[in-house]
Amino acid sequence: MNAVSIGPFAFDAERFAAIAGMVVFLTAASVLAHRVDDRLGRGSSWTALVGLAAARMGHVLQHAESFASEPWRILAVWQGGFSWSGGAAGVAVMLVLLFLRSRKLGAWAAASVVAGVAATAATLALTYSSAQLPPTTSAFRMLDGAETTVGGNGRPTVVNLWATWCPPCRRELPMMAELAAGTADVDFVFANQGEQTATVADYLRSENLDLPLAVLDPQLLLSSHYSAVGLPATLFLAADGTLIGSHLGEISREVLAEKIEELKSQQGISR
């Protein structure tokens, strides 16, 4: 899957590319601040903050109805959910303000932004793969003892790799279970990684969670097959079981809903 692992830290490829671009932008602006104009230091910091805020608000506005019932989740940025176009608009506004203040300042700030964008694109090119993995041929045991395969059953499938010891897994499971229950034409598979039947069953019972299809993967076969470098990981499989998308880390309701609609659209399923 499209992810990057650095020591104990794991990042989704797109998120890692955005971080890399931000670091390059701020570094370039810092160097130019020392050599050209010290105002670039403050200007770049504000540009980064405004860009991030605009990217987040762009996403929130796109899903205003969903956030209206739980407005506190606007601050849950660790779940992901940023608008590239919103971020670009915020950065553009800041560049215009800097340019109006000083053409020289605006030009050098724009150069820093270009460096950051180039770093983001280069990082994506190096870390993002469009290779479509086939489904695993392994059979997995369910909580009731029966066996099943994952993906390739003629319907699009969302596979969530999780574990009871994983805090972000525990946070997103209730939301994913709710969304799974209300989503037609797409199967959901919740594949526990590395734990025994009793551990998984006791946890689901204690949390009163009813997962539509909970399977056990004590040998981490799915994590290995899809190169998942951390948990939780959410995989999006086409009707033939081919991996066509992924998300590493906790996922928000809005991002998951977007991914599901993309999956259904690619499979020619109408809403």
N, C-alpha and C positions, 0 to 999 in steps of 0.2 A: 504494500500500500504506500501511498505518498506521504512519507513521514521521515523525520530526521531525528537521530538519537545522538546526544552528546553527553557521555557519562551517564548519570542517573536521570537526565532530563530528556524528554521526548516531545517533539513538536510536529504538528501537522505541517506539510510542506508549504502551503500558502501562508500560514502564520509565521513560519520560520523565515520565508522570503520577505514578508512585511517587516519583521524585526531587523533582518539584515539591511534592508533598505533604509530603515529609520536610523540605524547605527551609522551607516555610511553618510547619510545626510547630515546628522549632527556632528560627526567627525569632520567632514568637509567644511561645514559652517564654522566650527571651532578653529580650525587651521586658518581659514580666511579672516576670522575675527582678529586673530593675532597679527596677521600680515597685511590686512587691507583696511578693515574698519571694525572696531570693537563692538559696534552696534549690531553686527551680524550674530553675535552670540545670543543676545536677548531676542533678536528677531527670529532666529531659528528655533529657539525654545518655544516661543509663542506660536510659531507656525506649526510645530509638531503637535502641540496641545490642541490647537484649533482644528487641525486636520483629523486628529483622533476623535475629538468630540463630534465633529461634523460627520465622520464616518459612522459613529455609533448612532447619532440622532437620525441619520439617513435611514439606517436599518430599522430603528424604532418607529419612525413615521410610516415606513412601508408596512409595518405590522401593528399599527396603532390600536386596532381592535383587540388584538391578543394581549398587548401590554397594558391595556386599560384596566383589565381585571386584576393584574398583579404589577402595579407600577414600580414596585421595589426592584423588579427584575431588570429595569433599565440600567441599574448599576452592576448587574451580574455579568461584567465584561469577560470573565473567565470562561463563560459558556460559548464565547464567540458571538458573531453577529455584527458585522461591520459592512458598510456600503463603500465599495471602491469609488463610486461616482460621488458620494457624499464627501468622502475624504478629499478627493481631487478638487471639489468645489471649495471646501474650506481652505485648502492650501492656496488655491488660485486667488481667493479673496485677500489672504495675507500678503501674497506677492504683489497684488495691485496696491495695497496700502503701503507696503515698503517702497514700491516704485514711485508712488506719489510723494513720499517723504524724501526720497533721493533716488535718482535714476541709477546711480552707481551702486547704491545699496541694493536696490531691487534686482539689478542685473546679476550681482554676485550671489544673492539669495536664490535666484532662479538657477544659477549654475550648480548650487548645492543640491537643489531639488532634482535637477537632471541626473546628478551623480547618484542620488538615492534611488530614483526610478530605474536607472541602469543596473544598479546593484540588485534591486528586487527582481528585475527581469532575468538577470544572469543567474541568480540563485534559484529561481523557479525552473529555468532551463536545465540546471544541474540536478535538481532534487525531485522534479515532478516527472512522472512517467505516465504515458498514456497506454501502456501495455495492458491488455485486458486478460487477466488471469482466468483460466477455466476453473470450474468448481472442483473441490476435493472429492475423491471417490470413496472416502472413508464413511463408515456408518457410525452414528453416535447414539448413545443410550439416553433415553428420556427418563424423567423422574419415576414414571410408572413401570420402567423396565423394558419397554418396547424400544426398538431401534428405528432410526430414521436417517436419511441423508440431508445435507444442507444445500439448498439451491438446486437449480436444474429441474424443477418440477413443473415447468410450463407457466409459472407465475413469477412476476418480479418479487424479490425477497430483500428484506432488511435484516441484517444479521448484527446483533449487538454482542460484543465480547466483553465479559464482565467478571467480577469476583466479589465476594461478600466483604473482603478486607479493604476494598477500594472505595474511599469516600466519594469521589465524583460518580462512580458507578451507582452507589446507593442513592445519590441525589437525583440522578436522571431516570432511574428505573420506574418510579411511579408514573412520571410523565410519559415515558415511552410505552408503558403498559396501557395507559389510558388512550394514547393516540393509536396504538395497535388495535384496540378494541373497536375504535370508530373508523378505521380505514379499510375500505373494501378494495378488492383487486390486488392487494399487496400482502404477502405473507411476512410475518415477523418471527425471527428465531432468536431466542436469548440463550447464548452459549456460554455457560460458566466455564472459566478457565482454571484448571488445576486443582479443583476441590472435589471432595467426596459427596456422595448422595445425601447423607445425613446432614452435612453442613449446609448444603444448598436448601434442602427441604425445610430445615429448622428456621433458616433465615427468612424464607418466603412466608412461612407460616407466622412467624413473629411479627412480620411487617404487613401481614394481610395482603400480600401481593399475589395476583392471579395472572401469571404470564401465559400467553396463548400457546407457546411452544418453547418449553425450557429443556435444553439438552445439556449433557455433561461432556466436558472435554478435559479429562484429568491429565492427559498427556500433551495438552496445548497444541494439538494438531492444526487447529484453525489459525492460531496465532503464528505458527511456523509457516503454514501454507501461504498466508497472506502477508507475511513479514510485518506483523503488528508489533511495534517496538514498545508499546505501553497500553495501559487500560485506563478508561474504556476506549474501545474502538468500534465504530459503526461502519458496516460494509453495505454497499448497495449492489445487488446482483440482478442482472437481466433475467428474463424468463428462462434462458438456457443455462443459467448459473454463472455466466461470465461476470467478473467483477468490473463494474463500470464507474464506481465512485467510492470514496471512503472519507471518514472524518475521525481524526484522532483526538481524544480528550472529551470532556463533557460537552454535550450538545444541547442547545436550547430548543424549546418547542418550535420556535419560528424557523430556525435553520433546518431542523429535521423535517418540518412540513415542506419547506422549499425543496429539499433534496428528494423527498418522496414525489412531489409533483414533477420534478425533473425526470425521475426514474419512470414514472407513469407516462410522461410525454414521450420519452425515448422509445417506450414500448408500444406507443400508439393507443394508450388507454385514456379515454376522455374522463373528465371530472364527473 
